[in-house]
Amino acid sequence: MQRHGGIKKPKIVAVCDCCLEEIATQAATVLEAGGLVVMPTDTVYGLAARGDDRGAVERIFAAKRRPADRPLPVLLASAAALDEVARDVPPAARALAQAFWPGPLTLVVPRSARIPAWVTAGGDTVGVRVPDHVLARTILRSCSFPVAVTSANLSDEPTASTAVACAEALAEPPDLVLEEGVIAGAASTVVEVAGDRVHILRPGPITGAALRSALAAAGLIGLEVRE
């Protein structure tokens, strides 16, 4: 982080396909130290922090002016990491992860002890997703800790379509900004899975019909999908 006129300025890195591993290592180093990173995903630009560092997570809440009772989601490098952050994962959640990950589906499932309560606003569940974005997954693979990632905007405000604009909109500056150009996708569908109940908490690109079809294909017939 540099200072210009007493104001902290984030480091801005242009994303290039030829150096994804180098960029991912740089981002992981910032996150490991408790820093904030604006990073591209398959849906919108995200604001990322080390999930097991309470101070880093509190910085996300401050930067977004996010109410303290709103939990943060966690992004995963692959579906294989689900059991690291969740416990007692229902069969329906595994079936939906198999069908839609990587992609714009966030599953709300019981959190494991690896996810601290400060990430989930004290709740016993956590929203998890595998992004369909190569750099995002490369960053996540480079981290030995859970990574909380939410949209890089002020709470209840639209997310800007470029990383620099996202950083400028935040109440506090991030430490690293990964600029990949315009990203203007839709926020993910958020689905809570509890036992034999599937509840769409936030509509998105993956519809109720698509969820029902995936569950039926997995042999999970008769599950209630509430919209």
N, C-alpha and C positions, 0 to 999 in steps of 0.2 A: 504494500500500500504506500503510495506516495502522497506527499502533502504539497498543495499548491494554495498559497494564500491562507494557510491554516485549515483548509478543508481537505479531508482525506479523499483521494481519488483512487478508484480501483484499477488494478492492472487489467488491460483489455487484450485478449488474445484472439486473433482471427482463426477460426477453425479451418483446417486444411486436411483433406483426406490422406495426404502423404505423411502426416505426423500425428496421427490420432493417439498412438501409444505415448508419445512424448507429452502431448496435451493432457492425456488422462493421468499420467504420473504427476504432472504439475498440479492438477486439480486435486488429486488424492492427497498430496502433500499439504495443500492449503486446508483441506477438510480435516486432516489428521491433527493439525495445529489449532483447530477450533475456529477456522475461518469460514466465511460464507462464500458460496460460488453460485453465480448465475450460469446455468448450463442449458443447452438445448435438449429437448425431448421430442418424442413423436407427436405430442399434442400441443403444448405451449412451452415457453421458457420456464424453467423451474429455478427455485431458490433452494440450495442444498446446504445442509450442515451435518456434522457428525452427531448421530442420534444418541450416542452414549455419553456425550459431553453436555451437561446441563447448561453451561454458559453459552455454548454454541447454539443450542436449541432456543434459549431465551433471546438470542440475537435475531433469530428468524421472527419470533413473535413481535419484537420491537421494530424490526425493519418493515414488517407488513402492517404494523398496528393491528395485529390479529388478536381478537378476544381470547383470553386465557382458557376458556372452556371449549375451544375448537381444536380437536386433535390434529396432528400432522400425519400424513401418509409416509410410508417408507417404500423406496424403490429397490428392486432386486435385480441382480445381473441375470438370473435364470430362475425357472420354476423350481429347480433343485434346491434353491436357497429358502424355499417357503418354510420348511420345518425348522430352520434356524431362528425364525422370527415369530412363528406361530406354534400353537399347541392344539392337540385334539382337533386337527383339521377335518372338517366334515367331508365325506365323499363327494358331495355336490361341489364343494369348493375346489377339490382336486380336479374334478371333471371340467369345470369351467376354466381353470388355469391351463389345463391341457389343451382346451379348445381355442382359447383366446390370447394366450401369452406366447410371445411378446405382443402387446397390443393395448388398446385403450379401455381396459377393464380393471378397475380397482376392486379387490375383494376385501371385505371387512370380516376378519376372523379373530378368534381368541389369541391374544398376544402371548409370546413366550417371555421368560424372565430376561431374555436378551434385549427386549425393548422396554426401556424405562418408562415409568408412569408420566414423566414430564413430556414425553413425545405424544402420549395419548390423552393428555389433559386429565389424567387420573383414571381413565377408563380401562376396562379389561379387554378391549379389542383394539386391533390395529388395521388400518387400511394398507394393503400391499399391492404392488403392480410391477410387472416387468415391461419396461418401455421398448417399443419397436424402433430403437435408435442405436446405431452402432457405437457412437462416442459415449452416449449415456451408459450403455452396458459396459463399455471398456472402463469407464471411470469407476463404476460400481464394483467390477471385478478387481480393480486395483486397491480397493479399500478393505481392510480387515475388520471393519466395524460397520454397524448399520448406518444407513444414510437416509435422513429425513429430507424429503423433497416436496415442496408445494409450489404453487404457481408464483412467479416472481412479480407480484403486484401488491398494491395496498389492498387490504381485505375489502371485499364487496365492490372492488373496482375492476374494470376490464384489464386483461393482461396485454401489455404492448407486444407488438409483433417482432421487435428486434431486441437483442440482449442489452444493448447500450440504453435503449429507451426504458427497458424494464429497470435497469439499475438506477437510472435517473429518477424514476417514479417512486422508488422506495424511500421510506423515512430515514433510513440509515444506509450508508453505502456498503456494498459487499466488498470482499477482498479481491476477487477474481471474476472477470466477466468473459465468458466464452461466446464470441459472436459468430453466428453461422448464417446471418442474413434473416430474411423474413420467415417466421414460423407463425402460422395463423390457423392452427387446427382447433378442433373442439375438445373441451375437457372430457376426461374419461367417464364412462359409465361407472357408477359406484353401486356395488351390490353387497348387501350383508347376508352372510350365509350362517344360519344357526340351526343345526340339526337338519330337519327335513323342510325348512322354510328358507326361501330365497326372496329377499326384499330389495327392490331397486330404490336406493336412497337418492340417487341423482341420475336422471336420464342422460344418455349420451349416445355415442356412435353405435354401441351394441344394444340392440333392442330386446324387449321382453321376448319376442318371437324367436330371436336368435338364441337367447339363453335357454328357452324351452327345448328348442331343437337340439342343442348341444347336450342337454341333460338326458333327453330321450335317446340320443345316439350312444350315450354312455350306459344305457340300461337303467337309468334312474327315472322310472315312470311314476307319475302321480305326484311329483313334488309341486308344491304351490309356489308360483312365481308372482309376487305381489308388485304392482306398479303404482 
